[in-house]
Amino acid sequence: MSSQPATTALWRPTGPKELDLVRQSGWRAWPPRLPEQPIFYPVLNEDYAIRIARDWNVKHDGAGYVTRFEVESEFLSRYPVQQAGGRTILELWVPAEELDEFNAHIVGEIRLIHEFS
C-alpha cells in the first residue's frame, strides 16, 4: 500500500526572471511574490497556461515559459477554483503570505514543458 498523497497537476505560465528563481530552488519552489503581486495563481489547464506564456509573457518579458507541477490535492482543497474568464480559464488564488506553505506541499519537481520567444 502506497503512502503517496493524492496530487493535482497545476501549470504556471512564467517569465524568465521567475523561471531563473525556480531553477535556483532546484525546481522545488516558487519564489516569494513581489510587493505588487499579492496573489500567486497557478492555473488548472495547460492550454490556458500556454496562452498566457505565449501571448502575455513574450510581449512583456521577451520570453514565456509553461511549467507543470503536482501539489497535494488535500492541501489544495482550501483554495476555491476561480473562473477568470471563459469556462476553461481556471486558476487557484494563493495569497502571497501562504506561498511558503504552498511550496511545502509540492510533490516532486517543477518541470519546464514549453518555451516561447
URURHU-V359420 format. One record per residue. RES is the residue in three letters. SS is DSSP state (H for helix, E for strand, C for the rest). PSI is psi in whole degrees, -180 to 180 (none if undefined). D_FIRST is the distance of its C-alpha to the first C-alpha in whole Angstrom. Layout:
RES|SS|PSI|D_FIRST, RES|SS|PSI|D_FIRST
This chain:
MET|C|128|0, SER|C|144|4, SER|C|12|7, GLN|C|132|9, PRO|C|153|12, ALA|C|142|13, THR|E|161|16, THR|E|133|20, ALA|E|135|22, LEU|E|158|26, TRP|E|153|29, ARG|E|115|32, PRO|E|138|35, THR|E|162|37, GLY|C|179|40, PRO|H|-37|41, LYS|H|-48|41, GLU|H|-40|38, LEU|H|-40|36, ASP|H|-40|38, LEU|H|-37|36, VAL|H|-44|33, ARG|H|-43|33, GLN|H|-25|34, SER|C|0|31, GLY|C|25|29, TRP|C|35|28, ARG|C|-13|26, ALA|C|152|28, TRP|C|141|31, PRO|C|159|34, PRO|C|150|36, ARG|C|153|38, LEU|C|161|42, PRO|C|-33|44, GLU|C|8|45, GLN|C|82|41, PRO|C|-12|40, ILE|E|139|37, PHE|E|126|34, TYR|C|96|33, PRO|C|157|31, VAL|E|162|31, LEU|C|0|29, ASN|C|150|30, GLU|H|-40|31, ASP|H|-43|34, TYR|H|-42|35, ALA|H|-41|34, ILE|H|-45|36, ARG|H|-45|39, ILE|H|-47|40, ALA|H|-44|39, ARG|H|-43|42, ASP|H|-24|44, TRP|H|-55|44, ASN|H|-41|43, VAL|H|-45|45, LYS|H|-41|48, HIS|H|-28|47, ASP|H|-5|46, GLY|C|-13|47, ALA|C|152|43, GLY|E|146|40, TYR|E|151|37, VAL|E|129|33, THR|E|157|30, ARG|E|140|27, PHE|E|164|24, GLU|E|138|20, VAL|E|147|20, GLU|E|123|18, SER|H|-42|19, GLU|H|-41|19, PHE|H|-43|21, LEU|H|-22|23, SER|C|-17|24, ARG|C|-14|27, TYR|C|110|29, PRO|C|145|30, VAL|E|132|31, GLN|E|130|34, GLN|E|111|36, ALA|C|26|39, GLY|C|-124|41, GLY|C|175|40, ARG|C|-16|37, THR|C|5|35, ILE|C|82|36, LEU|E|134|33, GLU|E|161|32, LEU|E|140|31, TRP|C|106|33, VAL|E|115|32, PRO|E|141|35, ALA|H|-39|36, GLU|H|-10|35, GLU|H|4|31, LEU|H|-37|31, ASP|H|-43|30, GLU|H|-41|27, PHE|H|-49|26, ASN|H|-35|26, ALA|H|-18|23, HIS|C|5|21, ILE|E|134|21, VAL|E|120|18, GLY|E|-159|20, GLU|E|156|23, ILE|E|127|26, ARG|E|135|27, LEU|E|122|31, ILE|E|-19|31, HIS|E|147|35, GLU|E|137|38, PHE|E|142|41, SER|C|none|45
